[in-house]
Amino acid sequence: MAAWRSLVLTIFPEMFPGPLGLSLAGKALERGLWALDVLDIRDFARDKHRSVDDAPFGGGAGMVMRPDVVDAALAAAAETWRQDRPEESGQEDQGAAQAPVVYLSPRGRLLTQDLVRDLAAGPGITLLCGRYEGVDQRVLDARDVLEVSVGDYILSGGEPAALVLMDAVVRLLPGVMGNEGSPGEESFGAEGFEGLLEYPLYTRPAEWQGRPVPEVLSSGHHEKVRQWRRAQAEETTRARRPDLWARYTKGKR
């Protein structure tokens, strides 16, 4: 089976792999557990200046990325998917459809661990990184692009958000994390801690600046440890994220 793949469209290709070339993601990239390709959107510009933007209709500040340039880049991405995964492209654009096209946008669907798991289960993703004021809506509609937001704040471009999304997905791919059980007990974990923030973590020394590690964690009683961790995860979630707590308690009714 082919490795999970990310195909990034950006006007700053030098930003990739960036931090994804290090640590877990970097080692997994070297081992071929996932693949990264980057296309420079400026390569699809139609003038000698390699322009990708123009003034917005209706006036207003800033510039908007042109639909013809972005569409040409997306078409090239779709062709790349077809060439590299011929078994998934029995009909035109089928391979591209199976690998969703995501536009990183503050108005998009919130990136959650559930969405991350869905993306990790697929063949890969095409990521469109916007700049300026954003991308012309017509190409987003024509290409059935999924808009995804990493949070309620504004970045200077989609590249940092793309790095966040890829990091979240890559660590869930088979073979990437040393302890395959680790993701299940992290914040938003899927194995017994669904929808909860992670419990507090402790390591050596057993006492530091007069602060001891909770006694239960060194008791050797695995069930008591698990009960303590769940109680701590529930309390942390209730205190810090009322929205998650409400969703969690509703699911328990």
FIPALUM-332844 format. One record per atom (N, C-alpha, C, O): x negated, y negated, z negated. Coordinates in steps of 0.02 Angstrom, whole numbers, padded with zeros to 5 digits, always signed. Layout:
N
XYZ...
This chain:
253
-00043+00060+00000+00000+00000+00000-00044-00062+00000-00094-00065-00036-00027-00112+00040-00066-00173+00044-00062-00211-00022-00013-00207-00058-00116-00248-00036-00118-00288-00098-00068-00345-00094-00051-00369-00041-00045-00366-00153-00002-00425-00157-00041-00484-00129-00100-00492-00142-00007-00526-00091-00042-00578-00055-00009-00646-00064+00053-00652-00066-00050-00697-00070-00026-00766-00073-00055-00805-00015-00116-00806-00005-00011-00837+00023-00032-00877+00080-00012-00949+00065+00047-00965+00061-00062-00993+00056-00051-01061+00033-00057-01111+00090-00106-01109+00127-00009-01155+00096-00011-01209+00145-00022-01275+00108+00017-01293+00063-00076-01310+00125-00096-01369+00087-00137-01416+00131-00164-01395+00182-00142-01479+00112-00188-01525+00147-00254-01529+00109-00299-01566+00129-00260-01491+00054-00322-01489+00015-00343-01416+00005-00341-01392-00052-00364-01382+00057-00382-01311+00051-00440-01299+00003-00448-01244-00023-00481-01350-00008-00539-01342-00052-00518-01333-00126-00560-01316-00168-00455-01344-00141-00431-01334-00210-00420-01261-00227-00405-01244-00284-00428-01217-00178-00415-01146-00189-00477-01104-00174-00514-01120-00127-00491-01051-00213-00450-01024-00267-00454-01063-00332-00413-01052-00377-00502-01110-00339-00506-01149-00401-00514-01103-00461-00554-01056-00459-00476-01115-00514-00481-01072-00574-00461-01000-00562-00477-00956-00602-00424-00987-00508-00405-00918-00493-00463-00876-00469-00457-00815-00460-00520-00908-00457-00580-00870-00440-00618-00847-00501-00672-00816-00494-00592-00861-00561-00625-00844-00623-00583-00795-00664-00524-00783-00648-00613-00767-00715-00579-00726-00765-00538-00669-00734-00560-00640-00684-00480-00654-00762-00440-00597-00739-00422-00603-00665-00431-00555-00627-00396-00661-00646-00374-00669-00576-00433-00664-00528-00427-00634-00475-00490-00693-00547-00549-00691-00504-00576-00621-00495-00594-00600-00440-00578-00583-00550-00601-00514-00546-00554-00472-00505-00575-00429-00466-00489-00484-00514-00439-00447-00475-00444-00464-00401-00434-00420-00358-00460-00526-00385-00469-00547-00316-00529-00511-00285-00526-00488-00228-00584-00507-00323-00643-00472-00299-00630-00398-00289-00658-00367-00243-00588-00369-00331-00573-00297-00327-00520-00282-00274-00505-00223-00262-00492-00332-00243-00442-00321-00192-00373-00305-00219-00331-00278-00182-00360-00322-00283-00294-00309-00311-00243-00361-00287-00182-00350-00292-00268-00417-00262-00225-00466-00229-00267-00503-00178-00329-00499-00180-00234-00537-00133-00270-00573-00080-00245-00645-00076-00188-00659-00091-00290-00689-00056-00274-00760-00051-00297-00787+00016-00355-00779+00035-00251-00818+00052-00267-00852+00115-00241-00924+00111-00189-00937+00081-00279-00970+00140-00261-01040+00137-00260-01070+00207-00309-01062+00245-00206-01103+00224-00200-01138+00288-00199-01213+00276-00162-01237+00232-00238-01251+00314-00239-01323+00309-00183-01352+00352-00184-01344+00413-00135-01384+00321-00078-01411+00358-00100-01462+00410-00068-01470+00462-00155-01496+00398-00180-01545+00447-00200-01513+00513-00201-01546+00565-00215-01449+00512-00233-01414+00574-00174-01411+00622-00183-01397+00681-00114-01425+00598-00054-01421+00639-00026-01490+00657+00029-01496+00684-00065-01542+00642-00045-01610+00660-00049-01618+00736-00083-01580+00770-00014-01669+00761-00007-01677+00834-00042-01740+00860-00031-01759+00917-00084-01770+00820-00120-01829+00844-00193-01824+00824-00212-01781+00783-00234-01867+00852-00306-01863+00840-00325-01881+00768-00379-01864+00744-00279-01914+00733-00292-01933+00664-00272-01878+00615-00282-01884+00554-00243-01824+00640-00220-01767+00600-00169-01790+00547-00172-01770+00489-00123-01832+00569-00073-01860+00523-00020-01807+00507+00003-01771+00551-00001-01803+00444+00050-01755+00423+00111-01790+00393+00159-01757+00374+00109-01857+00388+00162-01893+00354+00185-01953+00394+00151-01975+00441+00243-01980+00374+00269-02040+00407+00316-02075+00357+00333-02048+00305+00336-02136+00375+00379-02176+00331+00449-02145+00326+00473-02115+00374+00481-02151+00267+00547-02121+00258+00602-02161+00293+00602-02222+00291+00649-02126+00324+00710-02159+00349+00749-02187+00290+00752-02155+00237+00777-02246+00299+00815-02277+00245+00773-02321+00201+00798-02354+00155+00707-02322+00213+00663-02363+00174+00642-02331+00109+00662-02274+00094+00604-02366+00070+00581-02341+00006+00505-02334+00005+00471-02339+00056+00480-02321-00055+00408-02316-00065+00382-02249-00040+00418-02200-00037+00317-02249-00024+00284-02186-00008+00297-02161+00062+00330-02193+00102+00270-02102+00074+00275-02069+00139+00305-02000+00130+00306-01973+00075+00328-01971+00186+00360-01905+00185+00324-01860+00235+00306-01882+00289+00314-01797+00216+00280-01750+00261+00326-01733+00319+00385-01718+00309+00299-01736+00379+00338-01728+00441+00364-01656+00449+00328-01608+00434+00427-01648+00472+00454-01581+00481+00421-01541+00536+00414-01480+00531+00400-01575+00590+00369-01538+00646+00301-01509+00626+00285-01453+00645+00263-01547+00587+00197-01523+00566+00204-01466+00515+00171-01415+00521+00248-01476+00466+00258-01425+00416+00287-01361+00447+00267-01306+00428+00333-01369+00494+00362-01311+00526+00310-01271+00565+00311-01210+00565+00265-01306+00598+00212-01271+00635+00167-01232+00588+00146-01176+00604+00154-01260+00529+00114-01224+00480+00151-01163+00453+00121-01110+00444+00215-01170+00441+00255-01114+00417+00261-01060+00470+00261-01000+00454+00266-01080+00533+00268-01030+00587+00203-00991+00591+00204-00930+00602+00147-01025+00581+00083-00991+00581+00078-00943+00522+00050-00888+00529+00105-00963+00465+00105-00919+00407+00147-00856+00420+00126-00801+00403+00205-00866+00451+00248-00808+00467+00213-00761+00516+00219-00700+00509+00177-00789+00564+00141-00748+00612+00085-00709+00578+00071-00652+00595+00053-00740+00529+00000-00706+00491+00029-00646+00454-00002-00593+00453+00087-00655+00425+00120-00598+00391+00136-00542+00440+00126-00484+00425+00161-00560+00499+00179-00509+00548+00118-00470+00571+00121-00409+00580+00063-00504+00582+00002-00471+00606-00028-00425+00554-00053-00371+00571-00027-00447+00492-00060-00408+00439-00016-00355+00409-00041-00308+00377+00051-00360+00417+00097-00311+00390+00146-00289+00444+00206-00302+00437+00122-00258+00496+00167-00240+00552+00222-00193+00531+00275-00192+00562+00210-00153+00479+00261-00106+00458+00321-00141+00427+00375-00111+00421+00313-00206+00409+00368-00243+00378+00403-00289+00426+00448-00326+00407+00382-00288+00489+00410-00337+00537+00441-00302+00596+00424-00316+00654+00488-00256+00583+00521-00221+00637+00563-00267+00680+00577-00250+00737+00583-00323+00654+00617-00373+00694+00588-00441+00677+00554-00449+00627+00600-00488+00719+00568-00554+00713+00581-00585+00646+00638-00589+00622+00527-00608+00614+00528-00644+00550+00547-00600+00491+00553-00626+00436+00557-00534+00501+00577-00493+00445+00522-00491+00392+00537-00496+00333+00459-00483+00414+00404-00481+00366+00400-00545+00326+00389-00544+00266+00409-00602+00361+00406-00666+00326+00463-00673+00276+00455-00702+00223+00522-00646+00294+00579-00651+00249+00567-00611+00185+00589-00631+00131+00533-00554+00191+00519-00513+00133+00469-00546+00087+00469-00533+00027+00426-00589+00113+00380-00629+00073+00409-00699+00070+00403-00736+00119+00441-00718+00015+00477-00782+00013+00431-00842+00024+00373-00841+00006+00460-00893+00053+00425-00957+00060+00448-01002+00003+00507-01016-00004+00401-01024-00037+00416-01066-00095+00385-01134-00087+00325-01141-00073+00425-01185-00097+00401-01254-00097+00400-01278-00169+00452-01279-00203+00341-01298-00193+00335-01322-00262+00363-01392-00267+00338-01439-00236+00417-01400-00306+00454-01463-00308+00484-01473-00377+00510-01426-00407+00482-01534-00405+00511-01547-00471+00587-01539-00473+00616-01535-00527+00619-01536-00415+00692-01528-00414+00711-01455-00403+00771-01439-00396+00663-01410-00401+00676-01341-00386+00699-01299-00445+00706-01324-00501+00712-01236-00431+00729-01187-00483+00670-01181-00532+00613-01177-00510+00684-01179-00596+00631-01176-00646+00594-01109-00642+00625-01056-00638+00528-01112-00643+00488-01052-00643+00492-01019-00712+00470-01048-00761+00522-00960-00715+00529-00922-00776+00493-00856-00770+00473-00836-00715+00486-00821-00826+00453-00757-00823+00493-00707-00783+00464-00662-00751+00559-00713-00782+00600-00669-00741+00584-00679-00667+00577-00631-00630+00578-00742-00646+00561-00756-00576+00491-00732-00560+00478-00705-00506+00445-00741-00607+00376-00717-00598+00375-00642-00586+00340-00617-00542+00414-00605-00626+00417-00532-00618+00446-00513-00550+00422-00466-00518+00496-00550-00528+00525-00536-00462+00474-00546-00407+00469-00506-00360+00436-00600-00411+00385-00615-00360+00329-00563-00362+00303-00544-00309+00311-00541-00421+00258-00491-00427+00279-00424-00398+00236-00385-00376+00344-00410-00397+00369-00347-00371+00372-00345-00295+00381-00292-00266+00365-00403-00263+00368-00406-00190+00301-00399-00157+00251-00387-00192+00298-00407-00091+00234-00400-00055+00189-00460-00062+00129-00455-00048+00216-00517-00082+00176-00578-00087+00220-00639-00079+00281-00636-00087+00188-00695-00063+00224-00758-00061+00187-00808-00015+00126-00806-00009+00226-00851+00016+00198-00908+00052+00214-00970+00011+00273-00983-00004+00163-01009-00007+00172-01067-00049+00160-01131-00009+00106-01140+00020+00209-01174-00007+00203-01239+00026+00190-01293-00025+00232-01306-00069+00132-01325-00021+00113-01377-00069+00127-01445-00038+00094-01466+00009+00175-01480-00066+00191-01546-00041+00145-01600-00068+00109-01590-00118+00145-01656-00035+00108-01716-00057+00150-01777-00042+00205-01771-00014+00126-01835-00060+00161-01898-00050+00229-01896-00087+00231-01874-00145+00283-01917-00054+00348-01916-00087+00382-01848-00080+00432-01834-00113+00355-01805-00037+00385-01739-00027+00389-01720+00046+00357-01751+00089+00429-01669+00061+00435-01640+00128+00504-01656+00157+00554-01656+00121+00506-01670+00221+00570-01683+00256+00619-01625+00243+00602-01567+00254+00679-01642+00221+00728-01592+00202+00746-01544+00258+00763-01486+00246+00743-01567+00320+00765-01526+00377+00724-01463+00384+00752-01410+00401+00659-01466+00373+00619-01406+00380+00631-01358+00322+00627-01297+00330+00645-01385+00263+00662-01342+00206+00726-01303+00220+00732-01244+00204+00775-01337+00250+00839-01305+00267+00830-01254+00323+00857-01199+00321+00792-01274+00374+00784-01231+00433+00748-01166+00416+00762-01114+00445+00701-01170+00369+00660-01112+00351+00685-01076+00289+00654-01028+00266+00742-01098+00263+00771-01066+00204+00720-01060+00148+00708-01007+00120+00689-01116+00133+00635-01119+00083+00664-01122+00013+00712-01158+00000+00635-01083-00033+00654-01084-00103+00613-01138-00139+00551-01135-00138+00647-01185-00170+00611-01237-00208+00604-01214-00280+00652-01193-00312+00543-01219-00306+00527-01197-00374+00490-01252-00411+00445-01283-00384+00510-01263-00473+00478-01313-00516+00443-01279-00574+00468-01230-00602+00384-01304-00593+00349-01276-00650+00365-01315-00714+00339-01299-00767+00408-01366-00710+00427-01402-00770+00455-01471-00754+00452-01494-00697+00482-01503-00805+00514-01568-00796+00463-01624-00802+00465-01664-00849+00418-01626-00755+00368-01679-00752+00343-01684-00680+00357-01640-00640+00306-01737-00665+00285-01750-00596+00210-01740-00590+00171-01767-00630+00188-01703-00540+00118-01694-00524+00101-01734-00461+00146-01757-00425+00037-01743-00448+00017-01780-00388+00026-01740-00324+00022-01767-00269+00038-01675-00331+00048-01632-00273+00066-01562-00295+00065-01547-00354+00082-01520-00247+00104-01452-00263+00048-01404-00280+00061-01349-00304-00015-01423-00268-00070-01376-00278-00078-01353-00350-00085-01292-00361-00078-01397-00400-00083-01373-00469-00026-01326-00488-00036-01276-00523+00034-01341-00464+00092-01298-00477+00083-01230-00444+00102-01179-00472+00055-01230-00383+00043-01167-00348-00006-01123-00386+00002-01062-00390-00058-01154-00415-00106-01117-00455-00073-01086-00516-00088-01029-00535-00029-01125-00548+00007-01099-00607+00049-01038-00587+00047-00987-00620+00087-01045-00533+00131-00990-00511+00090-00928-00495+00108-00873-00516+00036-00936-00457-00004-00878-00438-00035-00844-00498-00037-00783-00502-00060-00884-00545-00090-00855-00605-00039-00813-00643-00055-00758-00666+00021-00840-00651+00074-00804-00687+00091-00738-00653+00104-00689-00687+00092-00738-00586+00109-00677-00549+00052-00627-00550+00063-00568-00563-00008-00650-00536-00065-00604-00527-00077-00563-00590-00093-00503-00585-00070-00593-00649-00084-00555-00710-00035-00498-00721-00048-00455-00763+00022-00498-00686+00071-00444-00693+00059-00388-00642+00092-00336-00646+00014-00398-00595+00003-00347-00543-00031-00286-00573-00072-00293-00618-00016-00227-00548-00046-00165-00575-00122-00168-00573-00152-00185-00522-00153-00151-00630-00225-00147-00633-00260-00211-00651-00321-00210-00662-00224-00267-00655-00257-00331-00668-00275-00339-00741-00331-00358-00758-00228-00324-00786-00240-00331-00857-00266-00266-00886-00241-00212-00869-00315-00270-00929-00345-00210-00957-00296-00169-00999-00295-00108-00994-00256-00203-01040-00206-00170-01081-00138-00177-01048-00108-00231-01050-00115-00124-01016-00053-00127-00977+00007-00144-01021+00059-00165-00996+00001-00134-01089+00056-00150-01133+00058-00223-01153+00108-00246-01181+00005-00260-01139+00000-00329-01163+00057-00374-01140+00085-00410-01181+00077-00373-01075+00128-00421-01053+00195-00413-01089+00232-00461-01095+00210-00353-01114+00275-00341-01144+00286-00376-01209+00343-00388-01229+00231-00394-01245+00239-00426-01310+00218-00499-01309+00214-00530-01362+00204-00526-01251+00189-00597-01246+00253-00637-01247+00308-00609-01247+00246-00704-01249+00306-00745-01243+00345-00727-01180+00316-00718-01126+00411-00720-01188+00457-00701-01134+00445-00629-01111+00466-00611-01056+00412-00587-01152+00396-00519-01132+00457-00478-01116+00513-00494-01137+00447-00424-01078+00503-00384-01055+00513-00319-01094+00560-00282-01080+00469-00305-01142+00472-00240-01176+00483-00250-01251+00436-00248-01290+00546-00261-01270+00562-00267-01340+00561-00338-01367+00588-00351-01421+00532-00385-01331+00529-00454-01353+00559-00500-01300+00537-00556-01290+00611-00475-01266+00641-00511-01210+00665-00580-01230+00704-00588-01277+00641-00631-01195+00665-00699-01206+00639-00734-01267+00661-00790-01282+00591-00704-01303+00564-00735-01363+00494-00763-01351+00458-00738-01308+00477-00815-01389+00408-00838-01389+00365-00788-01427+00390-00749-01468+00300-00789-01414+00256-00740-01445+00247-00753-01519+00250-00811-01542+00236-00700-01557+00222-00704-01629+00151-00732-01640+00111-00732-01594+00134-00755-01702+00067-00780-01717+00015-00725-01710+00029-00667-01723-00045-00745-01690-00100-00698-01679-00156-00710-01729-00169-00767-01748-00189-00656-01751-00244-00661-01799-00300-00613-01780-00288-00561-01750-00362-00632-01797-00420-00588-01787-00469-00599-01845-00453-00636-01892-00528-00569-01843-00578-00578-01895-00605-00649-01896-00608-00682-01844-00625-00674-01955-00628-00641-02021-00559-00635-02053-00513-00671-02036-00553-00588-02100-00489-00575-02133-00466-00635-02175-00406-00644-02186-00514-00676-02198-00497-00737-02233-00540-00793-02206-00601-00785-02198-00510-00850-02191-00546-00907-02162-00521-00971-02195-00462-00987-02193-00568-01007-02226-00554-01069-02261-00496-01061-02310-00452-01103-02315-00497-01004-02346-00446-00991-02395-00379-00967-02367-00331-00960-02404-00378-00955-02302-00316-00933-02270-00322-00859-02251-00360-00843-02205-00286-00815-02285-00291-00743-02269-00246-00724-02211-00196-00757-02197-00263-00670-02178-00219-00639-02128-00159-00609-02164-00169-00579-02218-00099-00614-02138-00041-00582-02170-00055-00509-02186-00078-00471-02143-00040-00489-02246-00059-00422-02271-00030-00366-02228-00063-00315-02219+00029-00376-02202+00061-00322-02164+00020-00303-02102+00023-00245-02080-00018-00350-02075-00055-00336-02013-00114-00289-02024-00139-00259-01976-00137-00284-02085-00192-00238-02100-00168-00177-02140-00208-00140-02168-00102-00167-02141-00073-00112-02180-00080-00045-02145-00079+00008-02178-00088-00046-02079-00091+00017-02042-00022+00046-02028-00017+00100-01998+00031+00013-02050+00099+00038-02041+00127+00005-01977+00149-00052-01978+00127+00043-01923+00143+00014-01858+00215-00012-01853+00226-00064-01822+00262+00022-01884+00331-00001-01880+00341-00066-01919+00377-00110-01897+00308-00071-01978+00313-00133-02016+00281-00191-01979+00305-00247-01980+00225-00176-01945+00192-00228-01905+00238-00252-01850+00244-00312-01837+00271-00204-01817+00317-00223-01762+00376-00264-01789+00397-00313-01757+00403-00244-01846+00458-00281-01875+00437-00352-01893+00474-00400-01882+00377-00359-01921+00351-00425-01939+00342-00468-01876+00361-00527-01876+00315-00439-01825+00304-00476-01763+00370-00499-01732+00376-00556-01708+00420-00456-01733+00485-00475-01705+00514-00532-01746+00540-00581-01718+00511-00527-01813+00539-00579-01856+00504-00646-01844+00536-00698-01841+00438-00643-01836+00400-00705-01823+00417-00734-01754+00423-00794-01746+00424-00690-01705+00442-00713-01637+00511-00746-01638+00521-00797-01605+00557-00716-01674+00624-00745-01678+00623-00812-01712+00655-00859-01689+00586-00818-01768+00584-00881-01805+00550-00936-01764+00573-00993-01764+00496-00918-01729+00461-00967-01688+00506-00992-01632+00508-01052-01617+00541-00946-01600+00586-00965-01545+00643-01008-01570+00661-01057-01538+00672-00989-01627+00728-01028-01655+00706-01100-01671+00744-01147-01659+00646-01108-01699+00623-01174-01720+00599-01217-01662+00609-01278-01662+00566-01186-01613+00533-01226-01561+00572-01231-01495+00565-01280-01459+00613-01180-01480+00648-01180-01416+00721-01162-01426+00741-01105-01413+00762-01209-01450+00833-01194-01461+00868-01167-01399+00915-01128-01405+00846-01189-01340+00877-01165-01278+00866-01090-01269+00912-01054-01251+00804-01068-01281+00789-00997-01275+00824-00957-01330+00847-00901-01319+00827-00986-01390+00858-00951-01446+00933-00941-01433+00960-00887-01448+00966-00991-01406+01037-00985-01391+01048-00930-01339+01095-00891-01345+01006-00927-01289+01012-00875-01238+00999-00806-01267+01033-00758-01250+00949-00802-01311+00931-00738-01342+00988-00712-01386+01007-00654-01382+01015-00756-01429+01068-00734-01474+01132-00717-01436+01169-00672-01456+01145-00753-01382+01204-00738-01341+01198-00668-01311+01248-00632-01307+01138-00650-01291+01127-00584-01261+01132-00528-01311+01141-00470-01292+01127-00544-01376+01130-00493-01428+01201-00480-01453+01212-00434-01492+01248-00521-01431+01317-00514-01455+01351-00453-01423+01409-00439-01438
